[in-house]
Amino acid sequence: MSVLVKICGLKTPETVEAALAGGADMVGFVFFDKSPRYIDLAVARKLSAQVGGQAEKVALVVDADDARIAAIIDALAPDWLQLHGNEPPERVASLRAFGRPILKAIGVSEKADLSRAVAYEGVVDRLLFDAKPPKGAVLPGGNGLTFDWTLIHDYAAGGAKKEWMLSGGLSTENIGEAILLTGAPGVDVSSGVETAPGEKSVEKILAFIAAARQPTSLGLAGGSV
């Protein structure tokens, strides 16, 4: 079965078109103003129209309040809400009132972090396992860091109760290894297809999608970044 591919942090028509042309299943837009990938509502409206129904649109928010989420939904008409902050399960459950499937990011650096996923399994539609940001980091994700993928392998082998995706430091060079080691049914990339923070590369987007769709041909040659 083909791996689900999400390209996150898109800001321009050119990079959105690359993601769509490459066959990305999901395209993500960041509404966290401290991120170099942030877009405002006017840009979101234009890019949303460009996407149309060619891929699922994902609105990434970080501890946003209801008014902010409502404004984002009005502008982007997202298919998913991605929660990448410290939203507790109770807050996540309340956001289901917006009528959008929810993707919740879980930061991972050690096995104990996976226990947090259990508390969210009843209130989300999909989990996103990402590298936990270093202490003092401004960004909750998109830091270009990987984590020990064998932790996720153990989680999946133990009978994952929710659909899930892998993120954190993924790139064309290591995506084959990541998929083979974890069995990830879906992958999410942002910094791994950039030339500088927030600056996506059309060529890297296309190469990443192609590599994710043929991981077995890459063997285990890739290395972490």
Salt bridges, closest charged atoms under 4 A:
ASP25 OD2 - ARG213 NH2 2.56
ASP66 OD1 - ARG91 NH1 2.76
ASP74 OD2 - ARG45 NH2 3.28
GLU87 OE1 - LYS104 NZ 3.44
ASP113 OD1 - LYS132 NZ 2.75
ASP125 OD2 - ARG96 NH1 3.11
ASP130 OD2 - HIS84 NE2 3.11
ASP154 OD1 - HIS153 ND1 3.73
GLU163 OE1 - ARG126 NH2 2.77
ASP188 OD2 - LYS6 NZ 2.98
GLU194 OE2 - ARG37 NE 2.74
GLU194 OE2 - LYS200 NZ 2.56
GLU199 OE2 - LYS11 NZ 3.88
